[in-house]
Each structure stands twice: as structure tokens, then as C-alpha cells.
């Protein structure tokens, strides 16, 4: 099993938009935003490729996330899978990254479809469940089980931070530890 590292990982933020996030029934918006923002901070700190995928009627992307990713293009799509966006898939391929971390709403829709399509395309998929929100606990659990059965992994922003941290005595390791502790303290 592959472990995501600063050399092989990319992060994909899915539909973290005001009109969509407010419908999360499995994770409160403040907690979800805190975990997604931590992932965005990790992307900036470790210089990981990050992609923002959204749908037209979803409203603005979470400001907490976009503030941590200045200059990142918001990629609009009209299908349930971010992998339907050929430009995004091309950019991901060009990055050379093979481990894909997913965060988004709704778990049963865009997160699940994107995970399954990414797995079919040969990516190692890790779903940061603390940075995702679902419609219902039962249907979200079914989505997690389907992703895992297809070869994906459920994880968390805290676990991903710990995997990236490396040596805590370095500047980057210490900053990563700070992000991780920020999530644990919340």
C-alpha cells in the first residue's frame, strides 16, 4: 500500500462551496472547514499540487480554503465527478503525483464518484473523512465502504499531516506539527 508523501501527493477539494457545504448532515460546517483548511495549509507548506473543483450553482468556495491557496484556479464542472474535467485530469497527470487526497461535499456524490474514477485511472485515493460531509450517516458510510472496496483508503487530515511531517525539529516539520496540533485541539 502506498503512503501519501510530499513527493507523491496532490489534494483535490470538491464542491466546498457555501450553498453545498451547508447541507452536510454528517459533519458540522465549522469542523469540516477547519479540516479542509488544514489540508490547504499543508498543500501550501509542502508545495503540494492542489485543485479546487466546483459546480456553477454551489456559490462561492470556502474563503478559509481559498485564502490558503492564493492563485489556485477554481475549476468549474457540470458532472458529478471531477475526473470529467479533462483539464483537471491533465493537470494532475502533468504533476506526476500518484496519491490523491480528497476533501469535499457530498461524500455520497462528488467524493464517491471522483474517488471511483481516480481509482479506475490508477491513482491511490485517500479520502480525508474529517474534511468531507455527507447527506446522511448511513449513505455516507455506504460511500466509504464502496470506495474502500474499490481500493481506496479512508483517512483524516490529522493522519495526512502526520505522514507529511517528517522530522519535527526542522522548520517544515515543526510547522506541520503545528497544523496537526491545531486540528487536535479543536
C-alpha positions as CSV (number, residue, x, y, z in Angstrom):
1,X,0.0,0.0,0.0
2,X,1.3,3.4,-0.9
3,X,1.5,6.1,1.8
4,X,1.0,9.7,0.7
5,X,4.1,11.8,1.0
6,X,5.2,15.3,0.0
7,X,6.7,13.8,-3.2
8,X,3.7,11.8,-4.4
9,X,0.6,13.5,-3.1
10,X,-1.9,16.0,-4.5
11,X,-5.0,17.3,-2.9
12,X,-8.4,17.7,-4.6
13,X,-11.0,20.0,-2.9
14,X,-14.5,19.1,-4.2
15,X,-17.6,21.4,-4.0
16,X,-16.6,23.1,-0.8
17,X,-19.0,25.9,-1.7
18,X,-21.3,27.8,0.6
19,X,-24.6,26.5,-0.8
20,X,-23.4,22.9,-0.8
21,X,-21.4,22.7,2.5
22,X,-24.4,24.0,4.5
23,X,-26.2,20.7,3.5
24,X,-23.7,18.5,5.3
25,X,-25.5,16.3,7.8
26,X,-22.6,14.2,8.9
27,X,-20.0,16.8,9.7
28,X,-20.6,20.3,11.1
29,X,-19.6,23.2,8.8
30,X,-17.0,24.6,11.2
31,X,-15.3,21.2,11.8
32,X,-15.4,20.4,8.1
33,X,-14.0,23.8,7.2
34,X,-11.2,23.5,9.8
35,X,-10.1,20.1,8.4
36,X,-10.2,21.3,4.8
37,X,-8.3,24.5,5.7
38,X,-5.7,22.4,7.4
39,X,-5.3,20.4,4.2
40,X,-5.0,23.6,2.2
41,X,-2.3,24.8,4.7
42,X,-0.4,21.5,4.3
43,X,-0.6,21.9,0.5
44,X,1.0,25.4,0.7
45,X,3.6,24.4,3.3
46,X,4.7,21.2,1.5
47,X,4.2,22.7,-2.0
48,X,1.7,20.0,-3.0
49,X,-0.4,20.4,-6.1
50,X,-3.9,21.4,-5.1
51,X,-7.0,21.6,-7.2
52,X,-10.3,23.3,-6.5
53,X,-13.3,21.7,-8.3
54,X,-16.7,23.3,-8.1
55,X,-20.2,23.3,-9.7
56,X,-21.9,26.5,-11.0
57,X,-24.9,26.6,-8.6
58,X,-22.9,26.0,-5.5
59,X,-21.9,29.5,-4.6
60,X,-18.5,30.8,-3.5
61,X,-15.8,28.3,-2.4
62,X,-15.0,28.4,1.3
63,X,-12.9,31.5,1.9
64,X,-10.9,29.7,4.5
65,X,-9.6,27.2,1.9
66,X,-9.0,29.7,-0.9
67,X,-7.1,32.1,1.4
68,X,-4.6,29.3,2.0
69,X,-4.2,28.6,-1.8
70,X,-3.7,32.0,-3.4
71,X,-3.5,31.8,-7.2
72,X,-5.1,28.4,-7.5
73,X,-7.7,28.3,-10.2
74,X,-11.3,27.3,-9.4
75,X,-12.2,24.7,-11.9
76,X,-15.9,24.6,-12.8
77,X,-17.6,21.4,-13.9
78,X,-21.1,20.2,-14.8
79,X,-20.8,16.5,-13.8
80,X,-20.7,14.6,-10.5
81,X,-17.1,13.5,-10.9
82,X,-14.1,15.9,-11.0
83,X,-12.5,13.4,-13.3
84,X,-15.0,14.5,-16.0
85,X,-12.9,17.7,-16.2
86,X,-10.3,16.7,-18.7
87,X,-8.2,19.8,-17.9
88,X,-8.0,18.9,-14.3
89,X,-7.1,15.3,-15.1
90,X,-4.4,16.6,-17.5
91,X,-3.0,19.0,-14.8
92,X,-3.0,16.1,-12.3
93,X,-1.2,13.9,-14.7
94,X,1.3,16.6,-15.5
95,X,2.1,17.0,-11.8
96,X,3.4,13.4,-11.7
97,X,1.6,12.7,-8.4
98,X,0.0,9.3,-7.9
99,X,-1.6,9.7,-4.4
100,X,-4.7,11.8,-4.4
101,X,-6.2,13.2,-1.2
102,X,-9.9,14.1,-1.5
103,X,-11.9,16.5,0.6
104,X,-15.5,17.7,-0.2
105,X,-19.2,17.6,0.0
106,X,-21.2,15.5,-0.6
107,X,-19.5,12.3,0.3
108,X,-22.1,10.2,-1.5
109,X,-21.9,12.2,-4.7
110,X,-18.8,14.1,-5.8
111,X,-16.4,12.5,-3.4
112,X,-17.5,8.9,-4.1
113,X,-17.7,9.4,-7.9
114,X,-14.3,11.2,-8.1
115,X,-12.7,8.5,-5.9
116,X,-14.0,5.7,-8.0
117,X,-12.9,7.4,-11.3
118,X,-9.5,8.2,-9.8
119,X,-9.0,4.7,-8.7
120,X,-10.0,3.4,-12.2
121,X,-7.4,5.8,-13.6
122,X,-4.7,4.2,-11.5
123,X,-4.4,6.7,-8.6
124,X,-4.0,5.8,-5.0
125,X,-7.0,7.5,-3.4
126,X,-7.2,8.7,0.2
127,X,-10.4,10.3,1.4
128,X,-9.9,12.7,4.4
129,X,-13.2,11.9,6.1
130,X,-12.9,14.8,8.5
131,X,-12.8,17.2,5.5
132,X,-15.9,15.6,4.0
133,X,-19.6,16.0,4.6
134,X,-22.4,13.7,3.7
135,X,-26.2,13.8,3.3
136,X,-26.9,11.0,5.8
137,X,-24.7,8.9,8.1
138,X,-26.0,5.6,6.5
139,X,-25.5,6.7,2.9
140,X,-22.1,8.3,3.7
141,X,-21.0,5.0,5.4
142,X,-22.1,3.2,2.2
143,X,-20.0,5.5,0.1
144,X,-16.9,4.9,2.3
145,X,-17.4,1.2,2.1
146,X,-17.8,1.3,-1.7
147,X,-14.6,3.4,-2.0
148,X,-12.6,1.1,0.2
149,X,-14.0,-2.0,-1.7
150,X,-12.7,-0.4,-4.9
151,X,-9.2,0.0,-3.4
152,X,-9.4,3.5,-1.8
153,X,-8.5,4.4,1.7
154,X,-10.3,6.4,4.3
155,X,-8.1,8.6,6.4
156,X,-8.1,12.1,8.0
157,X,-6.4,15.4,7.7
158,X,-4.6,14.7,11.0
159,X,-3.2,11.4,9.7
160,X,-2.1,13.1,6.5
161,X,-0.3,15.8,8.4
162,X,1.5,13.2,10.5
163,X,2.6,11.4,7.3
164,X,3.9,14.6,5.8
165,X,5.6,15.9,9.0
166,X,8.9,14.1,8.8
167,X,11.5,15.5,11.3
168,X,9.7,17.7,13.7
169,X,12.9,19.6,14.5
170,X,13.0,21.1,11.0
171,X,11.1,24.3,10.2
172,X,8.7,22.4,7.9
173,X,8.3,19.5,10.3
174,X,7.5,21.9,13.1
175,X,5.0,23.9,11.1
176,X,3.3,20.6,10.0
177,X,3.2,19.6,13.7
178,X,1.5,22.9,14.5
179,X,-1.2,22.3,11.8
180,X,-1.7,18.8,13.2
181,X,-2.0,20.1,16.8
182,X,-4.4,22.8,15.7
183,X,-6.7,20.1,14.4
184,X,-6.3,18.0,17.6
185,X,-7.0,21.0,19.9
186,X,-10.2,22.0,18.1
